[in-house]
Amino acid sequence: MLTTTLITLITLTLTLTTTTSTTTTTNICIIGTGISGSSLSHFLRHYSPTQTQTIHLFDRHTKPGGRMATVTIGGDTFEAGASILHPKNYHALNFTKMLGLGVEKGSERAMSLGIWDGGKFLFKTVDSESKSAVVQYLVSVVNSVRMLLRYGVSLLKMNTFVEVTVDSFLKYYESTETRPIFSNVEDMLKWAGLYDLTTKTLEDELVGLNFSPLLIQELITVITRINYGQSVSMSGLAGAVSLAGSGGDLWAVEGGNWQMAAGLLNRSDVTLHLQEEISTVTNLGGLYELNSTNGNSYTCQVAVVATPLDELNIQFTPQISIPERKLQHTYTTFIRGLLNPAYFGLDKVSDIPELVGTIENPELPFTCISVLKQNKVNDVTYKMFSRQSMTDALLDQIFSIRNETFRINWGAYPHYHAPEKFAPFMLDDDHLYYINAFENAASTMETGAVAAENMARLILSRLSDKKPSSSYGLKTSTADSNLQHPEL
Ligand SMILES: Cc1cc2nc3c(=O)[nH]c(=O)nc-3n(C[C@H](O)[C@H](O)[C@H](O)COP(=O)(O)OP(=O)(O)OC[C@H]3O[C@@H](n4cnc5c(N)ncnc54)[C@H](O)[C@@H]3O)c2cc1C
C-alpha cells in the first residue's frame, strides 16, 4: 500500500511539472485531434487568453483531423470523410478565414441526379454539358419544374423546414452575454428549440407537416442515405441537418477540411502527441492519469474525450456510464474506371446520372455513386457509399472498367434512433468531459465545433470554481492508393 502511494507520488512529481509552480497552471488533456478536440483547444485559448493552461492533445493516428481526411487517387486529392460545409457553418468559416485557408465551392453546373430503385431510375434530372450560363439557368428551371411536378408543393415545405431548423441552430452563435453555458446536451438543444426534433423520427415529423409520401420515400430518403447512410426513420434533428447538407452554396476547404484541425492546433500553443493511443483514464482524486498503449503516462487536472466512445475500449476508473449507442458504418469506395451502363439497363455511360442516389431497398448493394472527376472519356473517378463492404465481384458488375479501387470502412456517425438518449457532457463530478455526447443531436464538423465552444466555457467556468451567471442547467446534470492518411 505504502509502496503504491510512494510510486504514485513519484509519478505525479515527474509528470506534473506544472502544478508545483506558484502560478495555478492547469494541465488539460484532450483525447482526439478531430474538429472537436482541435476547436476545443482554440476556444480554451480564446476564452482564457492569459494561458494558464497547458494543453495536451492525443491522437492514435499520425495526422490530426480524425474524420476529416483526404485520399489521393491518380494524383488528385479528394475528401474521404467529412466533405461539405453549409454556408451558415460560421465557426468553420471563421476558422478557414483566420487560418488563411482557401474555400472551394461547388461548380456552377449542378450535377445530374438519378433516383435508382435497383431496377430502374424513378426520377432523373435533365442535363447539359454546355458551359453557357444561360443554358445552365434554363436547365435548372426545367429541373425545378420537373421536381415540382413530381413532388408538389412539399418541395417548398422542405426548404422551409430546413430554414427553420438552421435559424434555430444560429442561436449558438449569439453573444456569450446572452448565451448560457450548458452542462448537458438536452438543455443545450432545448434552449435553441431543437430538442423536440430529437424525440421523433424524421418521417414522423415530415408526415406531421403533411409532406407528400413520395417526396419522403424518394428525394428525402436519397439525401438521408447519402449524408448519414440511414433511412427517414433516423431522428428528426439529424435528418433536418442532413437535408441542410443538400442545398446550394455548399463549400469545403481547398486541399482538405482536415487543415482546419491542423491549423487550429498549430496556433493554439498545444503539445501534440500523435500516434499516442490512450488506453486508460483513471481519476486519482482531483487528477487524472492517462496511460497510452505505448506505455506512456500523463497526469492532468482536466481530461476531455473528443471522440465517440462507442467503439473504443478506453478503460475508465471509476467506470463511467453512458447510454449505449451504435455507430453507422459507411463504406467509402473510390473507383477509377467506368460505370457499366448495362447494370443500370442503359446503352451509354453518358446516360447514367453523375449522382446516382437510391431509395430504401434491402436488395440494393450501395447507397450512392457520384462522379468526382472526369479524367478522360473512359477514365472517371467515382466515390461510392454503402452499408456493407463492396466486394470485387459486386464492383465488377457495376463497373465495366476498374483500374484503381480504394476502400475505407468508417465508424462514421451515430446510428440515429428517436427518441435520442444523450450521454452527459460531464462524465463524473470532477473534470472528465465528453464533447461527442452532442453527436446524438447531429454529426457534422460544425456541430463538433459548436459543442467544443460550449465545452471550453463549461470547463473554464467550473475551473474558476464559481458558477457563471449565465450557466444553464449547470446543477442539473452530472450526469493500395496514395493515401494521405495511411492510418485510415
Ligand atoms: C464518410 C463521412 C462523411 C461525412 N460527411 C460530412 C460532411 O459532408 N459534412 C460534415 O460536416 N460532416 C460530415 N461527416 C461527419 C464529420 O466527419 C464528423 O461529425 C466530425 O468530423 C467529427 O469530428 P470529431 O472531432 O468529433 O471526431 P473525429 O473526427 O472522429 O476525431 C476523433 C479523433 O480521436 C482519435 N482517437 C480515437 N480514440 C483515441 C484514443 N484512444 N487515443 C487517442 N486518439 C484517439 C481518432 O484517431 C480521431 O482522430 C462525415 C463523416 C464521415 C465518416
The ligand as a MOL file (V3000), in Angstrom:
LIG
                    3D

  0  0  0     0  0            999 V3000
M  V30 BEGIN CTAB
M  V30 COUNTS 53 58 0 0 0
M  V30 BEGIN ATOM
M  V30 1 C -17.9070 9.3420 -44.7120 0
M  V30 2 C -18.2570 10.5390 -43.8600 0
M  V30 3 C -18.8400 11.6400 -44.4490 0
M  V30 4 C -19.1530 12.7520 -43.6720 0
M  V30 5 N -19.6290 13.8620 -44.3040 0
M  V30 6 C -19.7140 15.0030 -43.6130 0
M  V30 7 C -19.9420 16.2300 -44.2990 0
M  V30 8 O -20.0400 16.2620 -45.5370 0
M  V30 9 N -20.0320 17.3690 -43.5630 0
M  V30 10 C -19.8560 17.3610 -42.2060 0
M  V30 11 O -19.9010 18.4490 -41.6020 0
M  V30 12 N -19.6250 16.2240 -41.5360 0
M  V30 13 C -19.5380 15.0440 -42.2030 0
M  V30 14 N -19.2410 13.8940 -41.5530 0
M  V30 15 C -19.2270 13.8900 -40.0750 0
M  V30 16 C -17.9440 14.5100 -39.5320 0
M  V30 17 O -16.8360 13.8770 -40.1130 0
M  V30 18 C -17.8480 14.3500 -38.0320 0
M  V30 19 O -19.0360 14.7720 -37.3960 0
M  V30 20 C -16.7250 15.1880 -37.4240 0
M  V30 21 O -15.5930 15.2030 -38.2580 0
M  V30 22 C -16.3920 14.5970 -36.0580 0
M  V30 23 O -15.2510 15.2170 -35.5170 0
M  V30 24 P -14.7220 14.8250 -34.0720 0
M  V30 25 O -13.5240 15.6470 -33.8330 0
M  V30 26 O -15.8210 14.9090 -33.1040 0
M  V30 27 O -14.3440 13.2780 -34.1490 0
M  V30 28 P -13.2240 12.5970 -35.0420 0
M  V30 29 O -13.0050 13.3790 -36.2780 0
M  V30 30 O -13.6050 11.1800 -35.1880 0
M  V30 31 O -11.8990 12.7220 -34.1680 0
M  V30 32 C -11.6130 11.8480 -33.1060 0
M  V30 33 C -10.1220 11.6000 -33.0800 0
M  V30 34 O -9.8380 10.8520 -31.8850 0
M  V30 35 C -8.8230 9.9240 -32.1790 0
M  V30 36 N -8.8990 8.8460 -31.1790 0
M  V30 37 C -9.8900 7.9490 -31.0070 0
M  V30 38 N -9.6010 7.1350 -29.9720 0
M  V30 39 C -8.4160 7.5370 -29.4740 0
M  V30 40 C -7.6080 7.0880 -28.3950 0
M  V30 41 N -7.9550 6.0640 -27.6250 0
M  V30 42 N -6.4330 7.7230 -28.1690 0
M  V30 43 C -6.0430 8.7570 -28.9570 0
M  V30 44 N -6.7900 9.2220 -30.0000 0
M  V30 45 C -7.9550 8.6190 -30.2470 0
M  V30 46 C -9.1360 9.4550 -33.5970 0
M  V30 47 O -7.9720 8.9440 -34.1990 0
M  V30 48 C -9.6270 10.7520 -34.2400 0
M  V30 49 O -8.5650 11.4260 -34.8940 0
M  V30 50 C -18.9040 12.7560 -42.2840 0
M  V30 51 C -18.3260 11.6350 -41.6930 0
M  V30 52 C -17.9910 10.5420 -42.4710 0
M  V30 53 C -17.3030 9.3720 -41.8490 0
M  V30 END ATOM
M  V30 BEGIN BOND
M  V30 1 1 1 2
M  V30 2 1 2 3
M  V30 3 2 2 52
M  V30 4 2 3 4
M  V30 5 1 4 5
M  V30 6 1 4 50
M  V30 7 2 5 6
M  V30 8 1 6 7
M  V30 9 1 6 13
M  V30 10 2 7 8
M  V30 11 1 7 9
M  V30 12 1 9 10
M  V30 13 2 10 11
M  V30 14 1 10 12
M  V30 15 2 12 13
M  V30 16 1 13 14
M  V30 17 1 14 15
M  V30 18 1 14 50
M  V30 19 1 15 16
M  V30 20 1 16 17
M  V30 21 1 16 18
M  V30 22 1 18 19
M  V30 23 1 18 20
M  V30 24 1 20 21
M  V30 25 1 20 22
M  V30 26 1 22 23
M  V30 27 1 23 24
M  V30 28 2 24 25
M  V30 29 1 24 26
M  V30 30 1 24 27
M  V30 31 1 27 28
M  V30 32 2 28 29
M  V30 33 1 28 30
M  V30 34 1 28 31
M  V30 35 1 31 32
M  V30 36 1 32 33
M  V30 37 1 33 34
M  V30 38 1 33 48
M  V30 39 1 34 35
M  V30 40 1 35 36
M  V30 41 1 35 46
M  V30 42 1 36 37
M  V30 43 1 36 45
M  V30 44 2 37 38
M  V30 45 1 38 39
M  V30 46 1 39 40
M  V30 47 2 39 45
M  V30 48 1 40 41
M  V30 49 2 40 42
M  V30 50 1 42 43
M  V30 51 2 43 44
M  V30 52 1 44 45
M  V30 53 1 46 47
M  V30 54 1 46 48
M  V30 55 1 48 49
M  V30 56 2 50 51
M  V30 57 1 51 52
M  V30 58 1 52 53
M  V30 END BOND
M  V30 END CTAB
M  END
